[in-house]
Amino acid sequence: MKSLFVVLLLACALSPARAQLFDEPTRTHRNKDEPSPAPLALALNLAFGDTFWNEVQVSTMGPVNDVSLLVREGYYKLEIIQMIMISQKGHQPLRKTVEKRLKGEALSRIAAQANIDYDDLYESALAIQDLVDRQYLPRFPDKPPRKERDEW
């Protein structure tokens, strides 16, 4: 039992060193030129959780960055949720689903290729959108409160 504790302690101690060895970004603050994360990205990150994001194999920059990029590229909230769900249920990386969508394929066709019933997927996506709108998006307002804006 003590050896397991020692191994875990060493793993925690070496994780910052591992990030330096493999040139992984370890930023704690955002560059002024870098766009802020989209509120939808922050809300979906909370709604789905780490295990889910691992299943859809988001990029090394993380789900907030990936979804923020989709938002900035003009994808709609429901469309993003559907692509995320197709990736998870179809056991494929989100990147592949987005690539198919970029080529102009309909979501229903992408779902059919992954052997997913599109009507069920759509209903589930609507339920998730409703949950995100009610519970998670209010935590991330689009604009800072007026008092903060006036101080700029």
C-alpha positions in Angstrom: 0.0 0.0 0.0 2.8 2.4 0.8 4.5 1.6 -2.5 1.3 2.6 -4.3 1.2 5.9 -2.4 4.9 6.6 -3.3 4.3 5.8 -7.0 1.3 8.2 -7.0 3.2 10.9 -5.2 6.1 10.6 -7.7 3.6 10.7 -10.7 2.2 13.9 -9.3 5.6 15.4 -8.8 6.8 14.6 -12.3 3.8 15.8 -14.2 5.1 19.4 -14.6 8.5 18.0 -15.7 6.7 15.7 -18.2 5.0 18.8 -19.7 8.3 20.5 -20.2 9.9 17.4 -21.7 7.2 16.9 -24.3 6.7 20.6 -25.0 3.1 20.5 -23.8 1.5 23.9 -23.2 1.3 24.8 -19.5 -0.1 28.3 -19.8 -1.9 29.7 -16.8 -3.0 33.0 -18.4 -4.3 33.9 -21.8 -2.5 36.1 -24.4 -4.3 39.4 -25.2 -4.3 38.6 -28.9 -5.8 35.1 -28.3 -9.6 35.1 -28.5 -11.4 34.3 -25.3 -13.2 30.9 -25.1 -16.7 30.8 -26.3 -19.3 30.6 -23.6 -20.9 27.6 -25.3 -17.5 25.8 -25.2 -17.1 26.4 -21.5 -20.7 25.2 -20.9 -20.3 22.1 -23.0 -17.1 21.3 -21.3 -18.9 21.2 -18.0 -21.9 19.4 -19.3 -20.0 16.5 -20.9 -17.0 15.9 -18.6 -13.5 14.5 -19.1 -14.4 10.9 -19.8 -16.7 11.9 -22.6 -14.1 14.2 -24.2 -11.6 11.4 -24.1 -14.0 9.2 -26.0 -14.4 11.8 -28.8 -10.6 12.3 -28.9 -10.5 16.1 -28.9 -7.2 17.7 -29.8 -4.4 18.2 -27.3 -5.6 21.8 -26.9 -8.7 20.5 -25.2 -12.5 20.6 -25.7 -12.9 24.3 -24.8 -10.4 25.3 -27.6 -11.9 22.9 -30.1 -15.5 23.9 -29.5 -14.6 27.6 -29.4 -13.0 27.1 -32.8 -16.2 25.5 -34.1 -18.3 28.4 -32.7 -16.0 31.0 -34.4 -16.2 29.1 -37.7 -20.0 29.6 -37.6 -21.4 26.2 -36.5 -24.7 26.4 -34.6 -25.1 25.2 -31.0 -27.4 22.2 -31.9 -25.1 21.3 -34.8 -22.0 21.2 -32.5 -23.9 19.1 -30.0 -25.0 16.6 -32.7 -21.4 16.4 -34.1 -20.1 15.7 -30.6 -22.7 13.0 -30.0 -22.1 11.4 -33.4 -18.4 11.2 -32.6 -19.1 9.6 -29.2 -21.7 7.1 -30.4 -19.9 6.3 -33.6 -16.6 5.8 -31.7 -14.7 8.3 -33.9 -12.7 11.4 -33.2 -14.6 14.7 -33.3 -12.1 15.9 -36.0 -13.3 13.2 -38.4 -17.0 14.2 -37.9 -16.2 17.9 -38.4 -14.2 17.1 -41.6 -17.2 15.3 -43.1 -19.4 18.2 -42.2 -16.9 20.6 -43.8 -17.2 18.6 -47.0 -21.0 19.4 -47.0 -22.3 16.1 -45.7 -25.6 16.3 -43.9 -25.6 15.3 -40.2 -28.3 12.7 -40.9 -25.9 11.0 -43.5 -22.9 11.2 -41.1 -25.1 9.6 -38.4 -26.3 6.9 -40.8 -22.7 6.1 -41.7 -22.0 5.5 -38.0 -25.1 3.3 -37.7 -26.9 5.9 -35.5 -30.6 6.6 -35.7 -30.7 10.3 -36.6 -34.2 10.9 -35.1 -33.0 9.6 -31.7 -29.8 11.6 -32.0 -31.7 14.8 -32.8 -34.1 14.4 -29.8 -31.1 13.7 -27.5 -29.3 16.7 -28.9 -32.4 18.9 -28.2 -32.5 17.7 -24.7 -28.8 18.4 -24.1 -29.2 21.8 -25.7 -32.0 22.6 -23.3 -30.0 21.4 -20.3 -27.0 23.5 -21.4 -29.1 26.6 -21.9 -30.7 26.3 -18.5 -27.9 25.1 -16.3 -24.5 25.8 -17.8 -24.7 28.8 -20.2 -25.9 31.3 -17.6 -22.6 30.7 -15.8 -20.7 32.2 -18.8 -22.2 35.5 -19.9 -21.2 36.7 -23.3 -20.2 40.2 -22.0 -18.7 41.1 -18.7 -21.0 42.9 -16.3 -21.4 46.6 -17.1 -19.3 47.7 -14.1 -16.3 45.7 -15.4 -16.8 47.1 -18.9 -16.9 50.7 -17.6 -13.5 50.2 -15.8 -11.7 49.4 -19.1 
